Amino acid sequence: MIIAKFIENSKGLIYSFEITGHAGYAEAGEDIVCAAVSVLAIETVNSIDKMADHQMFVEEADNDGGYLFAQIKPNLSENQAQVTQILLKHLYLSLQDVATTYPDYVTIETI
């Protein structure tokens, strides 16, 4: 199962997310659930870099896969923070849609 955790600050703004596990929906290389989650997460990080001109702190497990942690950096401009929040909220909502469609394979948590 894939578990996506979103960590919010006291104002309800997302400042990091962590995605762990494997969906197990199909064989490796053919798992559409894993592919969907991976594409959404990676493209969110890439879009924040391109659209907000902000590189998140990222930690991933390249050897085993199944792990991605991303956190915004402090001291963003107002515009960077706004664009970053929009993209992180989009990731959250998109992963909720995947979890609704495939509830046995994806879980979303907010901390």
Backbone as CSV, one residue per row, in Angstrom:
resi,resn,N_x,N_y,N_z,CA_x,CA_y,CA_z,C_x,C_y,C_z
1,MET,0.837,-1.181,0.000,0.000,0.000,0.000,0.882,1.244,0.000
2,ILE,0.440,2.256,-0.725,1.113,3.555,-0.731,0.449,4.427,0.330
3,ILE,1.281,5.049,1.154,0.783,5.990,2.161,1.383,7.352,1.860
4,ALA,0.515,8.328,1.647,0.950,9.706,1.406,0.579,10.530,2.634
5,LYS,1.592,11.140,3.262,1.375,11.974,4.441,1.684,13.422,4.079
6,PHE,0.754,14.292,4.388,0.941,15.719,4.179,1.050,16.383,5.544
7,ILE,2.109,17.141,5.748,2.316,17.823,7.021,2.000,19.297,6.836
8,GLU,1.087,19.777,7.671,0.655,21.169,7.599,1.172,21.937,8.808
9,ASN,1.310,23.264,8.645,1.662,24.101,9.785,0.393,24.529,10.506
10,SER,0.531,25.362,11.509,-0.624,25.769,12.324,-1.643,26.591,11.534
11,LYS,-1.242,27.133,10.388,-2.151,27.914,9.543,-2.840,27.039,8.489
12,GLY,-2.573,25.741,8.512,-3.191,24.839,7.553,-2.496,24.812,6.201
13,LEU,-1.279,25.342,6.135,-0.523,25.329,4.882,0.372,24.099,4.847
14,ILE,0.406,23.437,3.711,1.241,22.249,3.552,2.699,22.689,3.451
15,TYR,3.565,22.106,4.288,4.979,22.439,4.159,5.848,21.238,3.796
16,SER,5.271,20.024,3.850,6.012,18.870,3.366,5.055,17.719,3.085
17,PHE,5.565,16.766,2.324,4.819,15.528,2.110,5.796,14.375,2.045
18,GLU,5.285,13.197,2.396,6.083,11.976,2.370,5.222,10.884,1.749
19,ILE,5.777,10.192,0.789,5.065,9.094,0.132,5.917,7.840,0.288
20,THR,5.295,6.795,0.851,6.032,5.561,1.102,5.248,4.363,0.585
21,GLY,5.971,3.304,0.303,5.357,2.031,-0.047,5.157,1.814,-1.529
22,HIS,4.602,0.669,-1.808,4.281,0.260,-3.176,2.804,-0.122,-3.218
23,ALA,2.159,0.183,-4.306,0.725,-0.087,-4.405,0.429,-1.581,-4.401
24,GLY,1.163,-2.332,-5.180,0.882,-3.760,-5.289,-0.341,-4.074,-6.140
25,TYR,-0.732,-3.116,-6.957,-1.894,-3.305,-7.833,-1.579,-4.272,-8.972
26,ALA,-0.337,-4.207,-9.460,0.101,-5.070,-10.569,1.610,-5.276,-10.445
27,GLU,2.163,-6.047,-11.357,3.603,-6.290,-11.372,4.358,-4.970,-11.572
28,ALA,5.584,-4.929,-11.058,6.441,-3.750,-11.244,6.557,-3.454,-12.733
29,GLY,6.437,-2.198,-13.088,6.485,-1.783,-14.483,5.122,-1.763,-15.153
30,GLU,4.123,-2.357,-14.511,2.769,-2.384,-15.061,1.736,-1.867,-14.067
31,ASP,2.207,-1.343,-12.946,1.327,-0.907,-11.861,0.859,0.526,-12.113
32,ILE,-0.371,0.670,-12.597,-0.886,2.000,-12.948,-1.112,2.885,-11.726
33,VAL,-1.388,2.279,-10.586,-1.584,3.071,-9.363,-0.253,3.670,-8.926
34,CYS,0.770,2.857,-8.895,2.105,3.336,-8.537,2.572,4.407,-9.523
35,ALA,2.332,4.176,-10.791,2.729,5.143,-11.818,2.007,6.477,-11.626
36,ALA,0.719,6.423,-11.336,-0.052,7.658,-11.143,0.482,8.463,-9.968
37,VAL,0.707,7.790,-8.847,1.211,8.477,-7.649,2.603,9.044,-7.913
38,SER,3.456,8.263,-8.547,4.816,8.712,-8.834,4.836,9.939,-9.736
39,VAL,4.068,9.890,-10.805,4.032,11.018,-11.737,3.505,12.272,-11.049
40,LEU,2.425,12.137,-10.293,1.867,13.305,-9.606,2.884,13.926,-8.653
41,ALA,3.553,13.099,-7.855,4.506,13.613,-6.867,5.733,14.245,-7.524
42,ILE,6.309,13.556,-8.477,7.528,14.063,-9.126,7.228,15.328,-9.917
43,GLU,6.123,15.337,-10.620,5.789,16.534,-11.401,5.414,17.721,-10.512
44,THR,4.891,17.465,-9.332,4.637,18.570,-8.398,5.953,19.214,-7.983
45,VAL,6.923,18.402,-7.606,8.236,18.934,-7.224,8.861,19.686,-8.392
46,ASN,8.797,19.113,-9.592,9.362,19.774,-10.773,8.618,21.061,-11.113
47,SER,7.305,21.059,-10.973,6.511,22.261,-11.272,6.790,23.377,-10.274
48,ILE,6.974,23.021,-9.018,7.328,24.041,-8.019,8.660,24.676,-8.386
49,ASP,9.601,23.866,-8.812,10.908,24.384,-9.238,10.751,25.350,-10.413
50,LYS,9.953,24.969,-11.397,9.814,25.782,-12.612,8.872,26.973,-12.439
51,MET,7.757,26.772,-11.766,6.730,27.816,-11.691,6.907,28.760,-10.500
52,ALA,7.483,28.259,-9.400,7.676,29.101,-8.213,9.135,29.488,-8.039
53,ASP,9.984,28.991,-8.938,11.421,29.266,-8.853,11.939,28.915,-7.452
54,HIS,11.581,27.720,-7.015,11.902,27.260,-5.666,12.170,25.767,-5.695
55,GLN,13.369,25.379,-5.308,13.690,23.960,-5.250,13.432,23.451,-3.847
56,MET,12.519,22.506,-3.742,12.208,21.907,-2.450,13.386,21.050,-1.987
57,PHE,13.482,20.844,-0.678,14.395,19.855,-0.143,13.765,18.501,-0.441
58,VAL,14.486,17.619,-1.118,13.928,16.326,-1.532,14.846,15.205,-1.082
59,GLU,14.215,14.167,-0.545,14.924,12.954,-0.176,14.157,11.795,-0.792
60,GLU,14.873,10.901,-1.463,14.210,9.763,-2.087,15.077,8.525,-1.965
61,ALA,14.461,7.381,-2.086,15.172,6.105,-2.054,15.281,5.606,-3.482
62,ASP,16.388,5.924,-4.121,16.572,5.549,-5.521,16.708,4.038,-5.717
63,ASN,17.377,3.381,-4.801,17.638,1.945,-4.979,16.375,1.105,-4.874
64,ASP,15.583,1.351,-3.866,14.401,0.532,-3.630,13.127,1.161,-4.168
65,GLY,13.137,2.463,-4.391,11.911,3.153,-4.756,10.956,3.137,-3.584
66,GLY,9.775,3.627,-3.806,8.787,3.571,-2.749,8.967,4.577,-1.640
67,TYR,9.828,5.600,-1.828,9.982,6.620,-0.799,10.315,7.965,-1.434
68,LEU,9.539,8.977,-1.062,9.816,10.349,-1.479,9.373,11.283,-0.368
69,PHE,10.284,12.142,0.054,9.982,13.191,1.023,10.353,14.510,0.384
70,ALA,9.468,15.490,0.490,9.746,16.821,-0.068,9.244,17.879,0.915
71,GLN,10.073,18.899,1.128,9.730,19.956,2.081,10.084,21.304,1.481
72,ILE,9.191,22.278,1.687,9.494,23.611,1.188,10.590,24.226,2.047
73,LYS,11.330,25.131,1.461,12.391,25.821,2.182,11.815,27.085,2.819
74,PRO,12.448,27.554,3.875,11.944,28.767,4.530,12.230,30.019,3.701
75,ASN,11.598,31.091,4.099,11.849,32.424,3.530,11.487,32.550,2.055
76,LEU,10.375,31.978,1.669,9.902,32.148,0.304,9.255,33.520,0.171
77,SER,9.319,34.059,-1.026,8.587,35.299,-1.279,7.095,34.983,-1.232
78,GLU,6.277,36.010,-1.163,4.826,35.797,-1.118,4.344,35.048,-2.362
79,ASN,4.866,35.436,-3.528,4.479,34.774,-4.775,4.936,33.315,-4.791
80,GLN,6.175,33.056,-4.379,6.666,31.685,-4.342,5.813,30.823,-3.409
81,ALA,5.477,31.373,-2.246,4.671,30.633,-1.280,3.283,30.334,-1.837
82,GLN,2.696,31.305,-2.509,1.350,31.123,-3.055,1.334,30.057,-4.154
83,VAL,2.264,30.137,-5.089,2.335,29.156,-6.171,2.633,27.765,-5.603
84,THR,3.532,27.699,-4.641,3.889,26.426,-4.013,2.680,25.796,-3.342
85,GLN,1.890,26.592,-2.621,0.703,26.063,-1.950,-0.343,25.562,-2.946
86,ILE,-0.512,26.279,-4.027,-1.469,25.842,-5.049,-1.058,24.487,-5.609
87,LEU,0.218,24.331,-5.904,0.689,23.074,-6.480,0.641,21.929,-5.461
88,LEU,0.973,22.211,-4.203,0.895,21.170,-3.176,-0.552,20.764,-2.902
89,LYS,-1.451,21.729,-2.900,-2.877,21.414,-2.715,-3.391,20.591,-3.905
90,HIS,-2.916,20.920,-5.098,-3.281,20.141,-6.291,-2.809,18.695,-6.146
91,LEU,-1.589,18.503,-5.659,-1.091,17.145,-5.423,-1.983,16.422,-4.423
92,TYR,-2.302,17.088,-3.329,-3.153,16.493,-2.299,-4.501,16.057,-2.881
93,LEU,-5.155,16.949,-3.601,-6.464,16.641,-4.179,-6.379,15.540,-5.225
94,SER,-5.332,15.563,-6.029,-5.150,14.527,-7.051,-4.919,13.164,-6.417
95,LEU,-4.106,13.115,-5.364,-3.872,11.843,-4.684,-5.127,11.364,-3.967
96,GLN,-5.943,12.296,-3.477,-7.234,11.900,-2.902,-8.107,11.214,-3.945
97,ASP,-8.100,11.730,-5.166,-8.862,11.101,-6.244,-8.357,9.686,-6.525
98,VAL,-7.037,9.517,-6.550,-6.470,8.184,-6.775,-6.870,7.256,-5.621
99,ALA,-6.776,7.767,-4.389,-7.132,6.953,-3.218,-8.620,6.596,-3.208
100,THR,-9.464,7.476,-3.699,-10.898,7.182,-3.771,-11.172,6.089,-4.801
101,THR,-10.463,6.145,-5.905,-10.637,5.153,-6.967,-10.012,3.808,-6.595
102,TYR,-8.885,3.845,-5.887,-8.150,2.628,-5.517,-7.906,2.598,-4.005
103,PRO,-8.969,2.500,-3.205,-8.820,2.608,-1.747,-8.001,1.487,-1.093
104,ASP,-7.869,0.370,-1.762,-7.072,-0.728,-1.205,-5.574,-0.551,-1.466
105,TYR,-5.215,0.488,-2.215,-3.826,0.644,-2.635,-3.182,1.968,-2.237
106,VAL,-4.003,2.970,-1.903,-3.482,4.300,-1.562,-4.250,4.863,-0.371
107,THR,-3.502,5.406,0.595,-4.074,6.074,1.755,-3.439,7.453,1.885
108,ILE,-4.271,8.442,2.229,-3.808,9.812,2.407,-3.995,10.204,3.871
109,GLU,-2.961,10.798,4.469,-3.038,11.286,5.834,-2.599,12.740,5.873
110,THR,-3.211,13.507,6.761,-2.797,14.887,6.992,-2.397,15.011,8.454
111,ILE,-1.227,15.551,8.670,-0.707,15.691,10.035,-0.548,17.173,10.344
